[in-house]
């Protein structure tokens, strides 16, 4: 019998890119399941926002874990978790968090190569981050914990100078840790996407952005996974504001019926 982990891994090798439904509560998880999505992933930014925290591990892991557990127990879909920088200062602490996620049924994580310190996001040293990745992947293998490790490289998100070459350099190093996928949020240029996809031999994940090519184009460019990030959450919150204003202006609940 195929496990959820094996099912999730296989979804990255199809001809059509895997569209991840990014969720922030049980209701969104069930909606995406109803709509036929093949897999879902948490949006840490969306959940942090709902709980009154800033993005970037301002949210305590225990608060986040409670939400992850409720989502995991509510759905039959494979669930991957946005683990940000790992919620731990050492590889062992991060491994402990991943084991807890595995125990509630999580099959994958995103881990990013930047950290937020004093409200400022900065990218980690390439060599240091690669060493940490190797310790995490090796530690999970030693414990026989199956987990899809999708590494988020933030060169484009942070708009680094020469982000393309910086990404390629970092990805080559990260691949030596036997990771499962690469996530490049904020990459939108078709030529850049194509070059990255042709350079790596693990699935490439991109994220919803205003200028991102459509799904068919992304398929042609070699993308294997597409994420929504926290943009659906932000959109729904904006719609709540719009509809509530209409209710106030009309002195009536008619806008919601």
C-alpha positions, 0 to 999 in steps of 0.5 A: 500500500502506498503511503502518503509520503510516497504519494506526495513524492510521486506528485512531483514527477508528473507532467502537470505541476503540482498545485499546492493549496496553501491553508491556514485552518481546518476549513480551508483544508477541507475546501481544497480537499473538496475541490480536488486538490492533490496536496495541501501545505500550511502558510505560516504567514497566514496562520501567524497573522490569524493568531496575531503574530508577525511572520518570521517565527514570531509565532511560538512553535507550540501555537503553530503545531496545534494548528498543524495538528488540527489540519493534519487530523482533518484531511486525507490529503498529503500535508506539507508544512512551511517550517520557516527557518526550522523553529530551532537554533540547532539542527537537532532542535529542528529534527525534533520539530520535524519528528513531531510533525511526522508523528501527526502525519505531515509528509513534507516541509519547507525550510528557508535559507533566511532568518528574521532577526530584529524585524529584518530578514537576512540570508544565511551563509551558504556553507553554514546553511548547507552544513545544517541541511546535511545534519537535518537530512542525515539525522532524519535518515538515521532515525528512518523518518520519511520527509520531503525536504523542500528548500526555500532559497530566498535570493529572489525574495530578498532581491539580492544583486544577481539573484539568478546566479546566487540562486544557482550557486546556492542550489548546487551546494544545497543539493549535496545534502540530498534534498528533495526539492527547491523552492524559489519564491518571487522568481517570475521571469520565464528565462530565469525559471527555465534556466533554474529548472534546466540546472537542477535535477530536483523538482522546482517550486515557484510561488504565486506572484502578480507577474508569474506566468500561467500554469501551462507556461510554467509546465513548459518551463519545467516547474514541478510545483506551484504554491499560493503562499499567503496570498489567498489568505490576504485576498479573503481578508480584503474581501471581508473588509470590502463586504463589511463596508458594503453592509455598513453603507447599505445598513443591510446584510444584503451584500452577503446574501 
